[in-house]
Amino acid sequence: MSDISSGERRPPAGNSAASGNMEAELMRILIVEDEQKVASFLRRALEEEGQAVDVEHDGEAGLQRALTYDYDLVVLDWLLPLRSGLDVCIAIREARTGTPILMLTARDAVKDRIAGLDAGADDYLVKPFALGELLARVRALLRRGKTGAPKLVVGDLTLDPARHRVTRAGQEITLTAKEYALLDYLMRHAGQSLSRTMIAEHVWDFDFDGGTNVVDVYINYLRNKIDRGQERKLIHTMRGVGYCLESRNALSE
């Protein structure tokens, strides 16, 4: 098993049964790590697991992003410029954000581990660490975060994060990983007008290129599965803005 300090790449994700389980559910993970090599290594490993990953390299930027966007997990280094990982962890919990946090640090004293956990971290991993162990801890935290997660309901449309299941009027709807991630984002922001840039940056994890129509294409895929044949449309086009998902009488354009 490779060690994080070696920079050695792990085997392709497809070779691991556990990796296959993660690929079935696209999660969004924030890495806050000031060591560029470590951050790049972790990002590559998690993206190969099928996850969407954002990276920040200082505590202030990491905290801002953690409080602005919905993440399924934050991987947080302790020693960060501008603001320590411990302070970031405390601030996230003070904002009443329940996002699971995995703290990374070279501090291996028992008192430091206690401080990290007491600050609100859900798990604590000492550097250097085996990549396989980190991925196993990530999987455990993602499972824990989904267990008992409340269902998202808009009109007669229901998304069950715990079971990764979508139904409308009781009828199950089969979605691809990207379609599911898009619907999850729309439902978590039901009633809000979401720009194409906001959607692209959350679901596709890239700086939005105004010349691409990938968001419109996937919105159309969702409409065909969610709204086709339904009297009440849920996905609405907001002219000059983007899209909105809500239950209302007006028909979607």
N, C-alpha and C positions, 0 to 999 in steps of 0.2 A: 504494500500500500504506500502510495507516494506521500511525501511529507510536504506541507505547504512551503517550507523554506527551500525546497529543492528546485522549485519552478518547473518540475517535471509534469508533463501533461498526463492526464488520466486516460483510461481506455474510453472509446466512444460510448455515449450513454446507452445506445441500443444494446450493449452487451450486458446490461444490468437489469434484472427483473425489477428491482426497486425503482430504478430510473423510469421504467415504463409506467409505473404508478403515478409518478409526478407529471409525466408528459400528458396524462389524461386530463389533468386540470391545470390550466395555465394560471400561475400565481404571479403577483407583482412583488418584487423584493427590492428593498433599498439597501445598498451597501454604503456605509460611511467609514472610509479608510484612507488615511493620508499617504500611505506607502503605495506609490503608483503601481509597482510590480505586483504587490499582493492584491490590490484592488482589481487589476486587470486579470489576474489568475482566477480570482473568485468569480468575477463576472463571466468569464469564459466558461468556467465549470458549470455555473448555474444556468447559463443560456443553453448549454448543451443538454441540460436536463429538461429544457423546454420552458423555462421561466422567462418572464420579462424583468429586466434588471436595470435599475438606475444607480448611478454612482456619484457620490459627493466626497470631497477630500478635506473638508474642515467641518468643525462642529456647528458653526452658525448656519452654513448652507444646508447641512444635513438636517438640522432641526426644522428649518423653514420648509424643506421639502416634505419631511415626515408629517408636518402639521397641515400641509396644503393638499396632499394627495392621499388616496386610500391605498395603503400597502397591506399585504398579507404577512409580511415579515420585515424587520429591520435588523441587519447585521451591522453591529456598531463597535468600532474600535474604541478603546479607552483613551489612549493618548492621541489627542487631535489638536490641531492648531485652532486658535480663536475661542474654542469652547470645548471642554473635555467631554469625552463620551459619557462619563458619569453625570455631568450636568445636563447633557442632552437627554439622557434616559429619564432623569428626574422631571425635566420640563415636559417630556412627552406624557408621562404619567399624570402630571399636574393638569394637563389639558384634557384629562379623562379619556385618553386614547388607549384602547385596549390592544393595539397591534403587538403581537409577540416580538420580543427583542432578544437577540443572541449577542451577548457581549464578547468581544475578542480582546485579548490583552496578554502582554508578557508578564504581567503581575500574577505570580502564582501563590502568594501567601494566603493563608486561610482568611485572614482579616480582610484582604482585598476582595476575595470571592464573596464574602458576606456583604461587604459594602456594595458590590455590584448588584447582588440579588435584592438587597434591601432597597436599593434605588429604583427597583422596578424591572430589572432584567429577568427574563424567563429562563435563561440558560447562560452558561459562562464557559468559555473555551480558552485555554491557555495556549499561547504561541510558544514554540512552533507546534503545529498540530497536523495530524494526518487528514488529507482531504476527504477520505472516505468517512471519517468520523464526523467532520463538519457537515457533509451531505446527509448523513444519517440524522444528525441533530436538527438540521433544517427540515427534513421530512417529518420528524416527530412534532416539531413546533407548528408546521403547516397543518398536520392532522389535528392537533390540539385546538388550533384556531378555528377549524371548521366544525369540530364537534359541538353540537348544540347551537350552531349559528342560526339566528332567526331566519325564517323564510322571507323572501322579498315578494311582495304582492302589489300588483297594479291592476285594478279591475279584476278580470277573471284570469289574469296571467300570474303564474307563481313560479319562482325560482328557488329551489331548495339547495343551498350551498353544501349542506352536510351530505346529501345524496347525489349532488351534481345532476339534478333532475329539473326539467322545465316542463310545465304543463299549461295549457290554456283551455278553460272550460272543462277541466278534467282529462283532456287528451294530451298524452305525452308528445313532446316535440324533440326531435333529434337534431342537435347542433354540433358543428365542428368546434374545436377548441377556440378559434378566433371568434366565431359567432357567439359562443357562450361568454367569452370575456367581454365582448362588446355589449351584449345584453345585460350582463351583470353590472357594467359601468352605467348604462342607461337607467337601469332600475334603481341603483343606489343614488341616482340623482334625478329621480322621477319628478316631473313638473318643472325642471330647470332647462333653460335653453343652453345647449352645449355646442360650442364651436367645433368645426372640423379639426382645428389644431388641438384642442383639449382632448378630443376623442383619440386622435392619432397618437399623441404623446403618451396617453395612458395605456391604450390597447396594443399599439405597435412598437412602442419604445424607441421612437426616433424623432428627430427634429422635423416638424411637418414641412413638406415641400408642397407649396400651393399648386404646383403643376400636376400632382398626382390625384387620382380620383378613387384611391383605395377605400376611403371611408364611405363614399357614396355607393361603391360597389357592394360593400358588406352590409350597409344599411338596406340595400335592395334585397340581398340574400335574406336578411332577417325579416323584412316585410313579407317576402314570399312564404316564410314559414310561420310567422306570428299573426299577420293581418289578413292574408289572402283568404277570402271566403267568409270573413268576419264582418258583421254589420258595423261594429264599433272598432275603428282603427285606433291603435295605441301609439304608433310611431309617426310623429308629425314633423314636417319640414318647416323650419322657421326661416323665412326668406331673409337673405343677407346675413344670417347668423350661423345656422347649422341645423341641429335636430333636437327634438324633445320627445320623451316618452311619457305619456299620461293618458288616463282614461277620461275622455270627454266626448261630447256629442258631435263636435265638428269633425269632419272627415279630413284625413291627412291629404296633403297635396302631393 
